[in-house]
Amino acid sequence: MRFARSLFIVSIGIAALSGCAVKRIAGNTITSPTIGVLREVPAGEFVRDSDRRDVSRVEDAFYISEREITYPHFRAVTGISVPNNLMEGLPVKYVNWYHALIFCNELSVREGLTPVYSIKGSEDPADWLKLVDGILPMGHSTDQRMSPVVADWNANGYRLPTEMEWTWAAMGARDGKKGHARAFAGSTGKNAVGDYAWFQGNSHTTSHPVGTKLPNELGLFDMSGNVMEWCWDWYADYPKGLLSSREESGRGAQSGGGHVVRGGSWKDDLTSLDFRCGSCPFDQDHYVGFRVARAISADHIRSAPTARK
């Protein structure tokens, strides 16, 4: 992790199941036969930083996985073994941005959906891996053989959430004027972070099985803590003014040195929803994993596919 801003240290509070749980769980759900429940996140808009004129508008409702992707799910779908993971329901880690894209396309094909991502005209991750002789580069590699990645926003398959979508989901799709700065996903200002997140103060320096803390208002687990989560966007300073999820500007910068990761992890206290950072797309860290999203209905969206170098 090399690009960070808006550090926010939260106090430690442990009051497990003390009656402070967020009560609202709204929206429809769908169930993947492979990864389980995805929950609907309604359309809406929110102020994304300290300037109230900087508004992010999520134009279309979408689905997002209730829990972080586990290593058993990742291995079963991709056939890729990643060292230092356990087959015990823990979130997958040591996976880079490209690992997450491979998982999304493979899961889409497995479930009869249209893959979102393509590289060099192919949606098949086997073809992508041939470009790098079967071995993904690591660390801060500048290898361009798997660039650009093109996203088809009309496809109904699995994908990474955009940063705008991730933030709105973590906010519980509520409190649009100041929710971006809440202390953690599910925070009411009175409840305890330790009830909702595995973080430095309670993790004992390791990740934990997904879904073992309380969910936020939408029923989403581990949106703060456990492992950070890859998003689609390149990491860059937010632009000014209104951003729409249907426009290219609402899906992140055109290029950059790293992709956005959100949510804080077991190894830090960075649970605030205004904390954001970026990591190089080939980086594999012991505190970074991902969850997936899907469009509810993309038929009305007419934006062109998006390329990421």
Secondary structure in CASP SS format (residue, H / E / C, confidence):
PFRMAT SS
TARGET T0000
AUTHOR 0000-0000-0000
METHOD secondary structure of the structure
MODEL  1
M C 1.00
R C 1.00
F E 1.00
A E 1.00
R E 1.00
S C 1.00
L C 1.00
F C 1.00
I C 1.00
V C 1.00
S C 1.00
I C 1.00
G C 1.00
I C 1.00
A C 1.00
A C 1.00
L C 1.00
S C 1.00
G C 1.00
C C 1.00
A C 1.00
V C 1.00
K C 1.00
R C 1.00
I C 1.00
A C 1.00
G C 1.00
N C 1.00
T E 1.00
I E 1.00
T E 1.00
S E 1.00
P C 1.00
T C 1.00
I C 1.00
G E 1.00
V E 1.00
L E 1.00
R E 1.00
E E 1.00
V E 1.00
P C 1.00
A C 1.00
G E 1.00
E E 1.00
F E 1.00
V E 1.00
R C 1.00
D C 1.00
S C 1.00
D C 1.00
R C 1.00
R C 1.00
D C 1.00
V E 1.00
S E 1.00
R E 1.00
V E 1.00
E C 1.00
D C 1.00
A C 1.00
F E 1.00
Y E 1.00
I E 1.00
S E 1.00
E C 1.00
R C 1.00
E C 1.00
I C 1.00
T E 1.00
Y H 1.00
P H 1.00
H H 1.00
F H 1.00
R H 1.00
A H 1.00
V H 1.00
T H 1.00
G C 1.00
I C 1.00
S C 1.00
V C 1.00
P C 1.00
N C 1.00
N C 1.00
L C 1.00
M C 1.00
E C 1.00
G C 1.00
L C 1.00
P E 1.00
V C 1.00
K C 1.00
Y C 1.00
V C 1.00
N C 1.00
W H 1.00
Y H 1.00
H H 1.00
A H 1.00
L H 1.00
I H 1.00
F H 1.00
C H 1.00
N H 1.00
E H 1.00
L H 1.00
S H 1.00
V H 1.00
R H 1.00
E C 1.00
G C 1.00
L C 1.00
T C 1.00
P C 1.00
V C 1.00
Y E 1.00
S E 1.00
I E 1.00
K C 1.00
G C 1.00
S E 1.00
E C 1.00
D C 1.00
P H 1.00
A H 1.00
D H 1.00
W H 1.00
L H 1.00
K H 1.00
L H 1.00
V C 1.00
D C 1.00
G C 1.00
I C 1.00
L C 1.00
P C 1.00
M C 1.00
G C 1.00
H C 1.00
S C 1.00
T C 1.00
D C 1.00
Q C 1.00
R C 1.00
M C 1.00
S C 1.00
P C 1.00
V E 1.00
V E 1.00
A E 1.00
D C 1.00
W C 1.00
N C 1.00
A C 1.00
N C 1.00
G C 1.00
Y E 1.00
R E 1.00
L C 1.00
P C 1.00
T C 1.00
E H 1.00
M H 1.00
E H 1.00
W H 1.00
T H 1.00
W H 1.00
A H 1.00
A H 1.00
M C 1.00
G C 1.00
A C 1.00
R C 1.00
D C 1.00
G C 1.00
K C 1.00
K C 1.00
G H 1.00
H H 1.00
A H 1.00
R C 1.00
A C 1.00
F C 1.00
A C 1.00
G C 1.00
S C 1.00
T C 1.00
G C 1.00
K C 1.00
N C 1.00
A C 1.00
V H 1.00
G H 1.00
D H 1.00
Y C 1.00
A C 1.00
W C 1.00
F C 1.00
Q C 1.00
G C 1.00
N C 1.00
S C 1.00
H C 1.00
T C 1.00
T C 1.00
S C 1.00
H C 1.00
P C 1.00
V C 1.00
G C 1.00
T C 1.00
K C 1.00
L C 1.00
P C 1.00
N C 1.00
E C 1.00
L C 1.00
G C 1.00
L C 1.00
F C 1.00
D C 1.00
M C 1.00
S C 1.00
G C 1.00
N C 1.00
V C 1.00
M E 1.00
E E 1.00
W E 1.00
C E 1.00
W E 1.00
D E 1.00
W E 1.00
Y C 1.00
A C 1.00
D C 1.00
Y C 1.00
P C 1.00
K C 1.00
G C 1.00
L C 1.00
L E 1.00
S E 1.00
S C 1.00
R C 1.00
E C 1.00
E H 1.00
S H 1.00
G H 1.00
R H 1.00
G C 1.00
A E 1.00
Q C 1.00
S C 1.00
G C 1.00
G C 1.00
G C 1.00
H E 1.00
V E 1.00
V E 1.00
R E 1.00
G C 1.00
G C 1.00
S C 1.00
W C 1.00
K C 1.00
D C 1.00
D C 1.00
L C 1.00
T C 1.00
S C 1.00
L C 1.00
D C 1.00
F C 1.00
R E 1.00
C E 1.00
G E 1.00
S E 1.00
C C 1.00
P C 1.00
F C 1.00
D C 1.00
Q C 1.00
D C 1.00
H C 1.00
Y C 1.00
V E 1.00
G E 1.00
F C 1.00
R C 1.00
V C 1.00
A E 1.00
R E 1.00
A E 1.00
I C 1.00
S C 1.00
A C 1.00
D C 1.00
H C 1.00
I C 1.00
R C 1.00
S C 1.00
A C 1.00
P C 1.00
T E 1.00
A E 1.00
R E 1.00
K C 1.00
END
